[in-house]
Amino acid sequence: MDLYGIAVVSWETGIHESSLRRWEEMGLISPARVDLGKTTVRVYTSEEVALLGRAKELMDGGYKLRKALEIAELEVELEAEEGEDSDDE
């Protein structure tokens, strides 16, 4: 599993690092933490990066933050279900 730091996520999605931190403080996202000795850093999976990127696209299209995250999460769930359905065939 690939993990990405906040700077990479910001660059990939176009979401400012401070926004990602604020969204975490608001309880909207929950990146994992990795202990690097004297410091702990946020890490995001490739799935989380994709979800955040899609949410950013939705916000750019006029959706508010919470609704954009909700829609992006639903899209991910639907894609997963469709993948499971095709495995059954």
N, C-alpha and C positions, 0 to 999 in steps of 0.2 A: 504494500500500500504506500502510495506516495503522499508525503506530507509537505505542506508549504507554510512558510512564515508569513506574517502579516504584510510585509513589504511586497512580496511576490503576489499575494492575493490582491492587494491594492492595485498593483500594476496590471495584473491580468483582467480585473473586473472594472477598473476605473472608479472604484470606490475609495475615497480617502481613508487612510489609516485611522484618523481620529473618528471618522464615522463608524468604522468597524468596532472600535473600542466602545463608542457610545452605544451602539446597538447591543453589544454584549452587556454593558451596564444596565440597559433597559430590559434585559432578559430575552431579547429577540433572537439572538444567536448564542451558541455555546461551543466555541472552539475548545479543543483539548489543550492541555498544557503539558509541556515537556520540561523537566528539570535539567538544566545544563550546568549544574554545580552551584555557582553563586547567583545564577539568574534562572528565571522560569519564563519560557516564551509560549505564545499562542501558536498552535499549529492547526491547519485546516486540511481536510482530505480533498482529493480532486473532485469528489461529489459535492462537497460544500462549496468549493470554488465555482463549480458549474451552477449550482443553485443561486449563489450570490450574483453571479454574472447575469443570470436570467432575471433575477429580481431587479437588478440595475436597468436592464432593458425595459422592463415593465414600468419602472419609475420614470425613465426617460420618455415613456409613452403616456405619462400622466397619472399613473397609479400612485397612491400614497404608500409609504414604506411598509406598513403592516399588511396591507392588502397585496402588495407586490410579493412579499415573502410568502404569504399564504397561497397565492396562485402558483408561484414557483414550486412550492412544496407539493401541492396537489398534482402539478404536471409530472414531477418526479415519481410520485406514487402511481399515477396512471401509466407511465412508461414502464415501471417495474411490473405492474399487473399485466400489461400487454406482453411483456417478455415472458412472464410465467405462462400465459395462455398459449403462446406459440411453442413453448417447450412441451406442452401437453399434446400437441398434434402429432 
